[in-house]
Amino acid sequence: MRVWSVLFLCTANSARSILAEAIVHRVSNGRVIGYSAGSRPRGTVHPAALRLLAALDYPLSEFRSKSWDEFAETNAPPIDLVVTVCDSAADEICPVWPGHPVSAHWGMPDPAAADVERQDEAFSETYRQLHSRIAALVDLHPDRTDLRIFAKSVQSLHDRLVGYPLT
């Protein structure tokens, strides 16, 4: 089975999409390559995201805030799936991605918007929610004969978990 790739998008590419990229690398055992980007990247990864990733022993040097334009270039890595993880990015007009990947929307609250004293908890909760979805996602494989079925499967991973606390 070939390795496939997913690009996680949120506006600033400093929190949710960074966490998602990290989780894919950890749980996929090389079956899926994860990337992240933003429409208006902050330029730095949110400090609370870095604290959480450091506490979970992720190599922090692998993560940076970057523009989605990097993935719209002709020499960009091939992307099979694009997942927006924030509502504002989902509402934006995305670039035309090379290879025309399928897309899904996993809307999640922005942990960076939490009160400062609650941010670490908010980032941990976002990590748990993303982890549960991505752990299931990496077991899927894009079926090039019917990408609509793949896209629906990816979307349902999120939809069936919305509203259920993941503690």
SULWOUR-V37614 format. One record per residue. PHI is phi in whole degrees, -180 to 180 (999 if undefined). PSI is psi in whole degrees, -180 to 180 (none if undefined). Layout:
BEGIN
phi->[PHI PHI]
psi->[PSI PSI]
END
This chain:
BEGIN
phi->[999 -76 -72 -121 -133 -134 -113 -96 -120 -146 -54 -89 47 -133 -139 -56 -68 -65 -60 -63 -58 -62 -62 -57 -62 -76 -95 -87 51 81 -78 -134 -102 -106 -133 -144 -164 -141 -74 -135 -60 -68 98 -139 -79 -57 -56 -69 -66 -64 -61 -65 -62 -64 -63 -96 63 -85 -77 -62 -66 -80 -115 -148 -81 -142 -81 -68 -60 -59 -97 -98 -76 -66 -95 -72 -62 -66 -119 -95 -142 -117 -120 -86 -115 -137 -65 -67 -68 -66 -86 -86 -82 -80 -63 -82 -83 -57 84 51 -67 -78 -136 -148 -125 -115 -63 -139 -61 -80 -65 -69 -83 -69 -55 -52 -70 -112 -63 -61 -64 -64 -66 -63 -66 -62 -59 -61 -65 -65 -59 -63 -73 -70 -59 -79 -58 -68 -85 -83 -144 -64 -88 -65 -82 -149 -68 -64 -65 -60 -60 -65 -64 -64 -64 -67 -57 -78 -59 -74 -99 -62 91 -100 -66 -113 -102]
psi->[133 152 137 172 153 138 120 132 136 161 -55 -14 53 -8 -91 -49 -34 -46 -43 -44 -45 -45 -43 -46 -36 -43 -12 -12 39 0 -25 138 128 141 164 155 172 156 -34 75 141 -29 -19 153 139 136 -36 -34 -43 -40 -45 -48 -38 -43 -27 13 37 147 103 -26 -15 -11 131 153 126 161 147 -15 -29 -29 -2 -7 155 -27 13 156 147 138 130 -30 136 125 119 136 6 148 -36 -38 -34 -29 -8 157 114 157 167 115 135 139 -8 65 158 164 160 161 120 76 128 146 149 114 -24 -18 -8 156 146 -43 -12 2 -44 -41 -42 -41 -40 -41 -42 -42 -46 -44 -45 -42 -44 -38 -44 -34 -36 -37 -43 -14 -12 165 132 118 106 -11 -25 86 -22 -39 -43 -48 -42 -38 -42 -45 -39 -26 -40 -50 -39 -17 -11 130 -9 122 140 61 none]
END
